[in-house]
Amino acid sequence: MADGVTDSKGKYKIKVDGEHDDEICELVLVSSSESMSAMPLTDRDRSCVVLSHANGVISNKHIANNLGFRRVAAMDGCSEIMREYQLANEDNY
């Protein structure tokens, strides 16, 4: 097991040495340092990464799906952005 911590931009790196054949790394959110974002998003609380080099991927970098936490309260301006988004989508139908 390896632990990782995000930087100030929410990015993290976990170094894995060697070949791991069919092993899968499962990333799981544990906690947020921000009290306003303490609850993991449903279906965004974990991700899996295949650690094998023999899977056709040229790069040694393997990228997990986005993970995230739900805010307790909406950010300033969020309702206006959502309203604009909804209006834009209505125009497309």
C-alpha positions, -999 to +999 in steps of 0.1 A: +000+000+000+012+035-008-002+068+004-003+100-017-011+136-008-023+162-033-004+194-038-020+229-037-035+223-072-051+190-062-025+169-081-006+139-068+020+115-079+027+080-066+059+063-079+056+026-086+088+008-095+091-024-116+067-045-136+034-055-119+020-078-145-018-079-140-019-059-108-042-030-105-038+001-083-070+013-068-070+049-057-094+058-030-102+093-015-097+093+022-101+129+034-101+165+023-081+192+040-109+216+033-139+214+057-162+228+030-154+198+008-155+169+032-178+144+014-164+124-016-185+127-048-206+097-056-187+076-083-157+100-081-143+086-048-121+059-064-103+050-096-083+020-109-050+021-128-034-009-145+003-011-135+016-033-163+039-021-190+027-049-213-006-033-221+002-014-253+007+020-235+039+036-246+043+060-216+054+050-181+028+075-168-006+061-159-033+086-152-063+079-130-098+093-136-107+125-118-116+122-081-133+148-061-152+160-030-186+176-029-188+211-014-211+216+016-223+249+002-223+262-034-195+285-045-203+322-052-217+325-087-224+288-091-262+293-095-257+319-122-233+296-141-257+267-139-286+289-151-265+300-181-256+263-188-292+253-187-302+281-211-275+272-235-286+235-235-322+245-241-312+264-272-296+232-286-329+213-285 
